[in-house]
Amino acid sequence: MTRLIVFILAGCCGLAWAADAPRSAPAPIERWLDFALTPYGPLLVQQGPPPPYRDYQMSRVLTPEERKRWRDTTMPVQERMMRMDPREVINPVALKMKARAGLSFDDVVQSLTLRANRLNLKYVGTHALWKDFRAVLGDDKAPRVEVLSFCDIALAREMLRVIPELVVFMPCRVAVMEDADKAIWVLMLDWDITWLEHAGKAAGMAPELRRSVLGIREKMENVMRAAANGDL
């Protein structure tokens, strides 16, 4: 699953499959990119350093054919996933912690926001889904669930300067949710960002920025653990 996520992220950064073309003569893209033939078709690979990029410069827009090639190449993985129960497909990408017994929902949210503030993660909003369930759908039996958003402002700016497409992963989100037994859970998307080590080297990302980016998950897990334990 983690490899699949990295595969998807690589596609978002512009490393995509080539347009449909005969395997013997794939269409040219850019000089620093080339093709390697695989059992599933030509794979776009990097052969040298990329051209210099300006700050906040977007990568090229992928054609529908390139996106189709990417989907076709990942089909072996997707086919295996489709044979699994949907719960087991999603479960590996969700990092979750059960709150300590005796903590209220509000206790967990309070600990979450306090620890985030201590770690310089700016609170930027909450989506109280459960209120919409009741007000819009008339569902009074739905569990309480809220999604809180946070952002490291300085880090976000540095990331977007190098790879503006990373904005699709911002801000960082943590959910607090009751389950069927009224137990409280803290959850977030467990996205493996170690691939940025390679993207950073290719794009000239400073070592200090790489260390900061790789520290995002550590910060978010710290926040989640504090919330689950009710730490102040």
Backbone as numpy.savetxt, mean C-alpha at the origin, in Angstrom:
# Nx Ny Nz CAx CAy CAz Cx Cy Cz
1.55 -13.69 -1.36 0.71 -12.49 -1.36 1.58 -11.23 -1.36
2.63 -11.22 -0.49 3.51 -10.05 -0.46 4.15 -9.83 -1.81
4.55 -10.92 -2.47 5.16 -10.77 -3.80 4.17 -10.19 -4.78
2.89 -10.57 -4.65 1.88 -10.03 -5.56 1.72 -8.54 -5.35
1.75 -8.09 -4.07 1.62 -6.66 -3.79 2.79 -5.90 -4.39
4.00 -6.45 -4.22 5.17 -5.79 -4.80 5.04 -5.73 -6.30
4.50 -6.80 -6.90 4.27 -6.84 -8.35 3.36 -5.70 -8.76
2.28 -5.50 -7.98 1.31 -4.44 -8.28 1.97 -3.07 -8.14
2.75 -2.88 -7.05 3.39 -1.59 -6.82 4.38 -1.29 -7.93
5.10 -2.31 -8.39 6.04 -2.09 -9.48 5.32 -1.60 -10.73
4.13 -2.15 -10.97 3.34 -1.70 -12.12 2.95 -0.25 -11.98
2.63 0.18 -10.72 2.22 1.56 -10.49 3.37 2.52 -10.76
4.60 2.06 -10.60 5.75 2.93 -10.78 6.22 2.99 -12.22
5.52 2.34 -13.12 5.87 2.45 -14.53 6.59 1.25 -15.09
6.87 0.23 -14.24 7.50 -0.98 -14.76 6.39 -1.92 -15.17
5.92 -1.81 -16.40 4.73 -2.55 -16.83 5.07 -3.43 -18.01
4.08 -4.28 -18.36 4.29 -5.16 -19.49 4.11 -4.39 -20.80
4.76 -4.87 -21.84 4.74 -4.20 -23.13 3.41 -4.40 -23.82
3.17 -3.56 -24.79 1.96 -3.71 -25.59 1.99 -5.04 -26.33
0.78 -5.55 -26.65 0.71 -6.82 -27.37 1.50 -6.70 -28.67
2.42 -7.64 -28.87 3.25 -7.62 -30.08 3.84 -9.01 -30.24
4.26 -9.38 -31.45 4.90 -10.69 -31.63 6.09 -10.84 -30.70
6.27 -12.04 -30.15 7.35 -12.24 -29.19 8.72 -12.00 -29.82
8.84 -12.21 -31.11 10.14 -12.05 -31.74 10.51 -10.59 -31.95
9.52 -9.69 -31.89 9.81 -8.28 -32.14 8.92 -7.39 -31.27
9.16 -7.35 -29.96 8.36 -6.50 -29.09 8.58 -5.03 -29.42
7.56 -4.25 -29.20 7.63 -2.82 -29.52 8.65 -2.13 -28.62
9.46 -1.20 -29.18 10.44 -0.48 -28.36 9.74 0.49 -27.40
10.35 0.71 -26.23 9.79 1.66 -25.26 10.77 2.80 -25.06
11.75 2.63 -24.18 12.76 3.63 -23.96 14.12 2.93 -23.95
15.18 3.67 -24.25 16.48 3.04 -24.41 16.97 2.36 -23.14
16.63 2.91 -21.99 17.12 2.31 -20.75 16.25 1.14 -20.30
15.17 0.86 -21.07 14.32 -0.30 -20.81 14.42 -1.27 -21.97
14.29 -2.55 -21.67 14.33 -3.56 -22.72 13.39 -4.70 -22.33
13.33 -5.74 -23.17 12.44 -6.86 -22.92 13.22 -8.14 -22.67
12.66 -8.98 -21.80 13.16 -10.33 -21.62 11.98 -11.26 -21.83
12.17 -12.29 -22.64 11.08 -13.21 -22.92 10.88 -14.17 -21.75
9.62 -14.40 -21.40 9.26 -15.32 -20.34 8.20 -16.28 -20.90
7.87 -17.36 -20.18 6.81 -18.26 -20.66 5.46 -17.57 -20.82
5.32 -16.40 -20.22 4.03 -15.71 -20.26 4.05 -14.47 -21.16
5.15 -14.29 -21.88 5.23 -13.14 -22.76 6.43 -12.28 -22.43
6.65 -11.20 -23.18 7.81 -10.34 -22.94 7.65 -9.53 -21.65
8.71 -9.50 -20.87 8.74 -8.76 -19.62 9.58 -7.51 -19.79
9.04 -6.38 -19.41 9.78 -5.13 -19.49 10.75 -5.06 -18.31
12.04 -4.91 -18.60 13.06 -4.89 -17.56 13.95 -3.67 -17.75
14.59 -3.26 -16.67 15.48 -2.11 -16.71 16.89 -2.57 -17.05
17.48 -1.97 -18.06 18.81 -2.35 -18.52 19.89 -1.38 -18.07
19.53 -0.22 -17.62 20.51 0.77 -17.22 19.86 1.84 -16.37
20.63 2.86 -16.00 20.07 3.94 -15.18 19.01 4.71 -15.96
17.95 5.15 -15.28 16.91 5.91 -15.97 17.38 7.31 -16.31
16.68 7.97 -17.19 17.02 9.37 -17.48 16.78 10.22 -16.24
17.39 11.38 -16.15 17.17 12.23 -14.98 15.71 12.68 -14.89
15.18 12.66 -13.70 13.81 13.10 -13.48 13.80 14.40 -12.69
12.86 15.27 -13.02 12.66 16.47 -12.22 11.81 16.13 -11.01
11.88 16.94 -9.99 11.04 16.74 -8.82 9.58 16.72 -9.23
8.83 15.79 -8.69 7.39 15.65 -8.91 7.04 15.30 -10.36
7.99 14.77 -11.11 7.70 14.39 -12.49 7.01 13.03 -12.54
5.84 12.96 -13.17 5.09 11.72 -13.30 5.75 10.80 -14.32
5.66 9.51 -14.10 6.10 8.54 -15.10 5.10 8.52 -16.24
5.48 7.89 -17.34 4.62 7.87 -18.51 3.30 7.15 -18.21
2.27 7.49 -18.96 0.97 6.84 -18.83 1.02 5.52 -19.57
0.61 4.46 -18.90 0.62 3.14 -19.52 -0.54 2.99 -20.48
-0.30 2.32 -21.59 -1.37 2.09 -22.56 -2.26 0.95 -22.08
-3.50 0.87 -22.59 -4.36 -0.27 -22.24 -3.72 -1.61 -22.57
-2.96 -1.65 -23.67 -2.31 -2.90 -24.05 -1.25 -3.31 -23.03
-0.50 -2.31 -22.53 0.51 -2.62 -21.52 -0.13 -3.14 -20.23
-1.22 -2.54 -19.85 -1.93 -3.01 -18.64 -2.47 -4.42 -18.85
-2.96 -4.69 -20.05 -3.46 -6.03 -20.35 -2.32 -7.04 -20.28
-1.16 -6.67 -20.82 -0.01 -7.57 -20.78 0.37 -7.87 -19.34
0.35 -6.85 -18.50 0.66 -7.04 -17.07 -0.34 -8.00 -16.43
-1.63 -7.81 -16.73 -2.64 -8.70 -16.14 -2.45 -10.14 -16.63
-2.18 -10.28 -17.93 -2.00 -11.62 -18.48 -0.81 -12.33 -17.85
0.26 -11.60 -17.59 1.46 -12.20 -17.04 1.27 -12.61 -15.60
0.40 -11.94 -14.87 0.18 -12.29 -13.47 -0.93 -13.33 -13.30
-1.51 -13.78 -14.38 -2.63 -14.72 -14.29 -2.29 -16.01 -13.54
-1.09 -16.60 -13.71 -0.81 -17.82 -12.94 -0.97 -17.63 -11.44
-0.52 -16.48 -10.93 -0.69 -16.19 -9.50 -2.15 -15.96 -9.18
-2.84 -15.18 -10.02 -4.24 -14.89 -9.77 -5.10 -16.15 -9.82
-4.76 -17.06 -10.72 -5.55 -18.29 -10.84 -5.48 -19.10 -9.55
-4.29 -19.18 -8.95 -4.16 -19.91 -7.70 -4.94 -19.21 -6.59
-4.92 -17.88 -6.60 -5.64 -17.12 -5.58 -7.14 -17.34 -5.69
-7.64 -17.42 -6.92 -9.07 -17.56 -7.12 -9.61 -18.89 -6.61
-8.71 -19.85 -6.38 -9.14 -21.14 -5.85 -9.22 -21.13 -4.33
-8.81 -20.03 -3.73 -8.81 -19.92 -2.27 -10.06 -19.21 -1.78
-10.38 -19.42 -0.51 -11.46 -18.68 0.11 -11.07 -17.20 0.15
-12.00 -16.29 -0.16 -11.66 -14.86 -0.18 -11.05 -14.37 1.14
-11.48 -14.96 2.25 -10.92 -14.54 3.53 -9.42 -14.81 3.58
-9.01 -15.95 3.03 -7.60 -16.32 3.08 -6.77 -15.53 2.08
-7.41 -14.98 1.05 -6.70 -14.14 0.09 -6.38 -12.78 0.73
-7.35 -12.24 1.47 -7.20 -10.91 2.05 -6.41 -10.94 3.36
-6.54 -12.02 4.12 -5.96 -12.07 5.46 -4.47 -11.75 5.50
-3.63 -12.26 4.57 -2.19 -11.98 4.65 -1.82 -10.51 4.46
-2.68 -9.73 3.83 -2.33 -8.32 3.60 -2.86 -7.41 4.67
-3.55 -7.96 5.67 -4.09 -7.16 6.76 -3.32 -7.44 8.03
-2.59 -6.46 8.52 -1.92 -6.59 9.81 -2.93 -6.20 10.87
-3.20 -7.09 11.83 -4.23 -6.80 12.81 -3.81 -7.24 14.21
-4.32 -6.50 15.20 -4.04 -6.78 16.60 -5.34 -6.67 17.38
-5.56 -7.61 18.28 -6.76 -7.60 19.11 -6.52 -6.73 20.33
-7.45 -5.83 20.61 -7.29 -4.94 21.75 -7.40 -5.71 23.06
-6.68 -5.23 24.06 -6.69 -5.88 25.37 -8.10 -5.86 25.96
-8.47 -6.95 26.59 -9.80 -7.04 27.21 -9.98 -5.93 28.23
-11.16 -5.36 28.24 -11.46 -4.27 29.17 -11.35 -2.90 28.56
-10.68 -2.78 27.42 -10.57 -1.48 26.76 -11.85 -1.18 25.97
-12.31 0.05 26.05 -13.46 0.44 25.25 -12.99 0.88 23.87
-13.91 1.02 22.96 -13.60 1.48 21.60 -12.93 2.84 21.67
-13.48 3.74 22.48 -12.92 5.09 22.60 -11.53 5.08 23.24
-11.29 4.14 24.17 -9.96 4.01 24.76 -8.93 3.69 23.67
-9.30 2.76 22.80 -8.39 2.33 21.73 -8.10 3.50 20.78
-9.14 4.23 20.41 -8.96 5.37 19.50 -8.10 6.44 20.14
-8.31 6.69 21.43 -7.52 7.70 22.12 -6.04 7.33 22.16
-5.74 6.08 22.50 -4.35 5.63 22.52 -3.73 5.72 21.13
-4.51 5.39 20.13 -4.04 5.44 18.75 -3.61 6.85 18.36
-4.46 7.81 18.63 -4.17 9.19 18.23 -3.04 9.80 19.06
-2.98 9.46 20.34 -1.92 10.00 21.18 -0.55 9.48 20.76
-0.46 8.18 20.48 0.83 7.62 20.07 1.24 8.15 18.70
0.28 8.30 17.81 0.59 8.85 16.49 1.16 10.26 16.61
0.57 11.06 17.48 1.05 12.42 17.68 2.47 12.42 18.24
2.75 11.48 19.13 4.08 11.39 19.72 5.12 11.03 18.66
4.71 10.29 17.66 5.63 9.86 16.60 5.61 10.80 15.39
5.01 11.98 15.56 4.96 12.99 14.50 4.16 12.54 13.28
3.14 11.72 13.52 2.19 11.37 12.47 0.97 12.26 12.63
0.76 13.15 11.69 -0.33 14.10 11.80 -1.67 13.42 11.54
-2.61 13.63 12.46 -3.96 13.11 12.28 -4.69 13.98 11.25
-5.21 13.35 10.20 -5.83 14.13 9.13 -7.31 13.79 8.91
-7.87 12.94 9.76 -9.31 12.72 9.63 -9.74 11.31 9.98
-11.06 11.17 10.20 -11.66 9.88 10.52 -12.89 9.67 9.67
-13.05 8.46 9.18 -14.28 8.07 8.49 -15.02 7.10 9.41
-16.09 7.59 10.03 -16.88 6.76 10.95 -17.91 5.97 10.13
-17.47 4.87 9.57 -18.32 4.06 8.70 -19.60 3.62 9.39
-19.51 3.26 10.65 -20.66 2.71 11.35 -21.80 3.72 11.44
-21.46 5.01 11.50 -22.50 6.03 11.54 -23.25 6.09 10.21
-22.51 5.92 9.11 -23.16 5.90 7.80 -24.01 4.65 7.64
-23.54 3.52 8.18 -24.33 2.30 8.12 -25.71 2.55 8.74
-25.73 3.27 9.85 -26.98 3.51 10.55 -27.81 4.62 9.91
-27.15 5.75 9.59 -27.89 6.89 9.07 -28.36 6.69 7.65
-27.52 6.10 6.81 -27.84 5.97 5.39 -28.55 4.65 5.09
-28.06 3.57 5.69 -28.60 2.25 5.39 -29.63 1.76 6.40
-29.76 2.49 7.50 -30.70 2.07 8.53 -30.31 0.79 9.22
-29.00 0.47 9.23 -28.51 -0.77 9.83 -28.03 -0.49 11.25
-28.86 -0.80 12.23 -28.51 -0.58 13.63 -27.73 -1.73 14.23
-27.56 -2.82 13.48 -26.86 -3.99 13.99 -25.40 -4.05 13.53
-25.01 -3.15 12.64 -23.64 -3.16 12.14 -22.67 -2.82 13.27
-21.48 -3.43 13.28 -20.51 -3.15 14.33 -19.92 -1.75 14.17
-19.35 -1.25 15.24 -18.70 0.05 15.17 -17.36 -0.11 14.46
-17.13 0.70 13.48 -15.86 0.66 12.73 -15.52 2.07 12.28
-14.29 2.47 12.54 -13.81 3.79 12.14 -12.43 3.65 11.49
-12.18 4.44 10.47 -10.89 4.44 9.78 -10.23 5.78 10.01
-9.08 5.77 10.67 -8.35 7.00 10.99 -7.17 7.15 10.05
-6.94 8.37 9.60 -5.88 8.65 8.63 -4.79 9.51 9.26
-3.54 9.18 8.94 -2.38 9.90 9.47 -1.38 10.16 8.35
-0.51 11.14 8.56 0.48 11.48 7.54 1.72 12.07 8.19
2.87 11.63 7.74 4.14 12.27 8.09 4.40 13.29 6.98
4.14 14.56 7.25 4.14 15.60 6.23 5.49 15.69 5.51
6.57 15.76 6.28 7.90 15.92 5.67 8.23 14.71 4.80
7.93 13.53 5.31 8.23 12.32 4.55 7.38 12.24 3.29
6.10 12.61 3.40 5.22 12.57 2.23 5.76 13.46 1.12
6.24 14.64 1.49 6.78 15.55 0.46 7.99 14.94 -0.23
8.90 14.35 0.56 10.10 13.76 -0.03 9.77 12.58 -0.93
8.80 11.76 -0.52 8.41 10.61 -1.33 7.82 11.06 -2.65
6.95 12.08 -2.61 6.29 12.55 -3.83 7.25 13.26 -4.77
8.29 13.86 -4.22 9.30 14.49 -5.08 9.95 13.45 -5.98
10.18 12.25 -5.43 10.88 11.21 -6.17 9.92 10.37 -7.01
8.82 9.93 -6.40 7.83 9.09 -7.10 6.44 9.65 -6.82
5.96 10.57 -7.64 4.66 11.20 -7.37 3.50 10.22 -7.36
3.64 9.08 -8.05 2.55 8.10 -8.07 2.30 7.49 -6.69
3.24 7.64 -5.77 3.04 7.11 -4.42 1.90 7.80 -3.69
1.38 8.87 -4.24 0.27 9.57 -3.60 -0.95 8.65 -3.45
-1.04 7.60 -4.28 -2.20 6.71 -4.19 -2.20 5.91 -2.89
-1.05 5.86 -2.19 -0.99 5.13 -0.93 -1.10 6.05 0.28
-1.33 7.33 0.04 -1.38 8.30 1.12 -2.83 8.74 1.38
-3.17 9.06 2.62 -2.35 8.96 3.83 -2.37 7.54 4.38
-1.59 7.31 5.44 -1.60 6.01 6.11 -2.91 5.86 6.88
-3.50 4.67 6.82 -4.81 4.47 7.46 -4.76 3.32 8.45
-5.42 3.52 9.58 -5.58 2.48 10.60 -7.05 2.38 10.93
-7.57 1.17 10.94 -8.98 0.94 11.25 -9.12 0.38 12.66
-10.17 0.83 13.34 -10.57 0.25 14.63 -11.96 -0.34 14.41
-12.13 -1.62 14.75 -13.38 -2.30 14.39 -13.79 -3.33 15.43
-15.07 -3.41 15.70 -15.64 -4.47 16.52 -15.90 -5.68 15.63
-15.70 -6.88 16.19 -16.01 -8.08 15.41 -17.36 -8.65 15.84
-17.66 -9.84 15.38 -18.96 -10.46 15.66 -19.19 -10.68 17.14
-18.10 -10.80 17.92 -18.21 -11.02 19.37 -18.04 -9.74 20.18
-18.03 -8.60 19.47 -17.85 -7.29 20.10 -16.44 -7.08 20.62
-15.50 -7.94 20.23 -14.10 -7.70 20.53 -13.61 -6.58 19.61
-12.63 -5.82 20.08 -12.13 -4.67 19.32 -10.79 -5.01 18.69
-10.64 -4.67 17.43 -9.43 -4.95 16.67 -8.87 -3.66 16.08
-7.55 -3.64 15.90 -6.86 -2.55 15.22 -6.21 -3.16 13.99
-6.45 -2.56 12.81 -5.97 -3.15 11.55 -5.39 -2.10 10.62
-4.46 -2.53 9.78 -3.97 -1.68 8.70 -3.50 -2.57 7.56
-3.33 -1.98 6.40 -2.79 -2.69 5.25 -1.31 -2.95 5.50
-0.92 -4.22 5.45 0.47 -4.59 5.71 1.23 -4.59 4.39
1.55 -3.42 3.89 2.23 -3.35 2.60 3.73 -3.37 2.81
4.38 -4.26 2.09 5.82 -4.45 2.17 6.50 -3.39 1.31
7.20 -2.46 1.95 7.80 -1.35 1.20 9.29 -1.54 0.97
9.80 -2.76 1.21 11.23 -2.97 0.98 11.61 -2.80 -0.49
10.62 -2.92 -1.40 10.92 -2.72 -2.81 11.38 -1.30 -3.10
11.05 -0.34 -2.19 11.49 1.03 -2.41 13.00 1.18 -2.29
13.65 0.20 -1.65 15.10 0.22 -1.63 15.63 0.25 -3.06
15.05 -0.58 -3.92 15.50 -0.65 -5.31 15.03 0.56 -6.10
13.76 0.94 -5.89 13.25 2.11 -6.61 14.04 3.34 -6.23
14.40 3.43 -4.94 15.15 4.59 -4.49 16.52 4.68 -5.11
17.21 3.55 -5.20 18.54 3.57 -5.81 18.46 3.96 -7.28
17.43 3.48 -7.97 17.29 3.79 -9.39 16.93 5.24 -9.61
16.21 5.82 -8.67 15.74 7.19 -8.86 16.60 8.21 -8.11
17.70 7.76 -7.52 18.57 8.69 -6.83 18.07 9.08 -5.45
17.27 8.25 -4.81 16.75 8.56 -3.49 17.88 8.52 -2.46
17.94 9.52 -1.62 19.00 9.60 -0.62 18.86 8.49 0.41
19.98 7.99 0.93 19.92 6.94 1.95 19.05 7.32 3.15
19.11 8.59 3.54 18.31 9.05 4.67 16.82 8.90 4.38
16.42 9.19 3.15 15.02 9.06 2.79 14.61 7.60 2.74
15.50 6.74 2.23 15.17 5.31 2.20 14.92 4.79 3.61
15.77 5.21 4.54 15.60 4.75 5.92 14.29 5.26 6.49
13.93 6.49 6.15 12.67 7.05 6.66 11.47 6.32 6.09
11.53 6.04 4.77 10.42 5.34 4.13 10.23 3.95 4.72
11.35 3.25 4.93 11.28 1.91 5.49 10.83 1.93 6.94
10.87 3.10 7.57 10.43 3.21 8.96 8.94 3.47 9.10
8.23 3.69 7.98 6.80 3.97 8.06 6.06 2.82 8.73
6.32 1.61 8.24 5.61 0.46 8.80 5.90 0.31 10.28
7.15 0.54 10.67 7.51 0.44 12.08 6.73 1.45 12.91
6.62 2.68 12.40 5.84 3.69 13.11 4.38 3.28 13.24
3.80 2.82 12.12 2.40 2.46 12.14 2.14 1.26 13.05
3.06 0.30 13.06 2.88 -0.85 13.95 3.00 -0.42 15.40
3.89 0.54 15.67 4.02 1.09 17.02 2.70 1.71 17.47
2.07 2.47 16.58 0.79 3.11 16.88 -0.28 2.05 17.14
-0.32 1.04 16.30 -1.32 -0.02 16.47 -1.14 -0.75 17.79
0.10 -1.05 18.15 0.35 -1.80 19.38 -0.05 -0.98 20.60
0.24 0.33 20.55 -0.16 1.20 21.65 -1.68 1.22 21.80
-2.37 1.26 20.66 -3.83 1.28 20.70 -4.38 -0.02 21.26
-3.82 -1.15 20.82 -4.30 -2.45 21.27 -4.06 -2.67 22.76
-2.98 -2.06 23.28 -2.66 -2.22 24.69 -3.26 -1.13 25.58
-3.81 -0.08 24.93 -4.36 1.03 25.72 -3.30 1.92 26.33
-2.09 1.93 25.70 -1.00 2.73 26.24 -1.23 4.22 25.96
-0.81 5.05 26.89 -0.91 6.49 26.70 0.47 7.12 26.52
